[in-house]
Amino acid sequence: MQREREAARRRAWTSMLTGLFVTGLVTYLALGFVLGVSRIRGASMEPNLRSGDIAVFYRLGGYEAGDIVILRPDGKSEYLIKRVIATAGDTIDIDETTGHLRLNGRILEERYVFTGTYIRPDDVAFPVVIPEDSVFLLGDNRPESKDSREFGAIRMDQITGKVVLTMRMM
């Protein structure tokens, strides 16, 4: 009787430890290869995303206009968070007088932006045709954002992932 209880207890412990190990391994793989977590720094996406918020991003898959992505441009040590405005083959133009952004000749309706979009002197010349395997990115807070208006289209391999969840931190 005593041996049976000890054997049952060992099986229970073995089962629990195996479950914990598998859970830890799956979590490690998910966070290491499929998902990532990053703290948002800076004001380039305000008021939609604020500095200090937490972003969970998906590392696998393609990106389309409207997606919010985390990237690391060439030669930069910090990560940036921006919105995909245009993809390969699209043409972007900025009307400097009205602040309207034109995508393939049509004014882009952006409900998430509260100011006009303006060109910065000595940066990218518009209109811009987005090359293959690249995207054009802008921050929602256009006056504060360092984005594709300055450094041009971003190659897809510079994008770390697409934001799938954000958590507002107080």
Beta strands, then each sheet from edge to edge (+ up, - down):
strand 1: 35-39
strand 2: 54-58
strand 3: 68-71
strand 4: 80-87
strand 5: 91-95
strand 6: 100-103
strand 7: 106-107
strand 8: 128-129
strand 9: 134-138
strand 10: 154-155
strand 11: 159-167
sheet 1: 1+ 2- 11+ 3- 4+ 9- 10+
sheet 2: 7+ 6- 5+ 8-
end
